[in-house]
Amino acid sequence: MVDWEQYWDHKAGEDELESMGRGGASVSELFIYINSICHVFGNICDDDVILDLGGGAGYVSMALSPFVKSISLADFSDEMIKKASNQTSQFKNINTLSDSLPNIENIKSQKLVFSKILVGSVLQYLEDYNEIKDSFLSLYSICENKGKVLLTHNPDLTRKKSFIESYNHLKWPKEKINEAIEFEKKERFWMDYNMLEKIALTVGFSKCKKLEIPASLFQSSHMFDLLLIK
């Protein structure tokens, strides 16, 4: 089993895109990702109180900061939060704290209700659908009425087989290919959208929608975004 906290603590010491888990991506692709977030959220305004959960070193929060009232940036990696705290110190409306799904106790203790919640590529690190249900309950409890929750980059179970098979077409050493395939089979949580929708509606969200990731992003080959509306 991968120790994800240790993994992301190590990532905190790497450069900007690597620390976001976007090694090999370009700066333009980072802005395409941020643009897709803004497009889904719709009218971002100076009254918005935003939660950036899984916010890493804070690059998305810093991009949104000038346009909103406040941002709570949370991550489960202590090293990443240290980096985010340092990098966002000049952004007076960004507050950083350590926390993670499914319980987000530190976030709940703020007694804030968020108009928009971004959960950046986090669900895949959960154990099972029971943890997803607990996570959705937590997110529901801190989301304002008609607020939006955007959960980005979730591995799509319907694309699992074809994505894993694609490794065999890479010009990698056989050992590296086998390691990658083992990781995809054992470490990544591939999700059934229908299960996510059922859970979301059961806990009280009024809408759940599966969204395509912009085609120019690598994640579009095997993942989807998920929008929940309270």
Disulfide bonds with the S-S distance in Angstrom:
none
